[in-house]
Amino acid sequence: IWGTISASLSIFAVGGGTVIQIYKIYKLKQSHQISLWWMNLSIITWLSWVIYSVSINDLYILIPNLVGFLLQVSMLIVVLKYYKNS
């Protein structure tokens, strides 16, 4: 049960902050305040955890990290879309 609670809290914490940032970028139509280096390193980190969790077959690690990875890729797309407007 603690694994489920921990995974749920991770998804909420990671997803909440990223979704808020994506919304802010979309609303302002600018993303110059976001570092592309940070975005790329963050995506690599999320992907590394996804690969690790698949390799050990652990859903409690996979699910929140897969959500984080997909949200981070979504944020990168939005950042790149509005980077030129900055």
N, C-alpha and C positions, 0 to 999 in steps of 0.2 A: 504493500500500500504506500510506503514512503517513496518508492520509485515513481509511482504515478503522481503523487503530490508534488514531488520535486520536478518532474518533467512538465507538469501543468504550470507551475510557478515560473519555470524557465521560459516556456512559450509565452506566457503573459508578459514577463519582464522584457524579453528580447523583442517580441512582436509589438508591444505597445510603444516603445521608444522609436522603433524604426518606422512604424506606420505614422506616428505623429510627425516625424521628420519628412517623410514622403509627402504628407499632406501640406506641410509648411512650404516645401519647395514648389509643389504644384500650385498652391495658392499665390505665392509671391512671383512665380514664373522666373525665378533666378536661383542659381545654386553655387555661386562663386565662393560661398562660405564653407563649402564642403571640400575637403582635401581628396583629390583623386588617388594619391598614394595611400591614404588611409582606407579608402574604399577598396582598392585592390588587395591590400594586405588583409583586410577584414574578410573579403570573399575567400581568399586562400585559406585563412584560418578556419572559417566555417566549413569549407570543402574538406579540409584535412580531418576535422572531427567527424564529418559524414563518412568519409572513407574508413576511418578508424572504427566507427560504430558498426559499419557494415561488416568489416573484417572480423570483429568479435561477436557479431550477431546480437547486438544489444539495442532493443527498441527504445529503451529509456534514454539512451544517449542519442540515438538516431533522430527521433522525432523532433525534439526541440532544436537540434542543430540543423536539420533539414529545413525546418521552418525559418530559422535564422538565415541560412544560406539563400533560400528563395527570396526572402524579404530584402536581403542585402543586394542581390542581383537586380531586383525590382527597383531599389533605390538608385543603383548605379545607372539604370536605364533612364530614370527621371532626371538624375543629375546631369547626364550627358545631353539629354533633350534640352534642358534649360541652361546649360553651361554657356552656350553662345549668347544668350540674352543678358548675361551678367556683365 
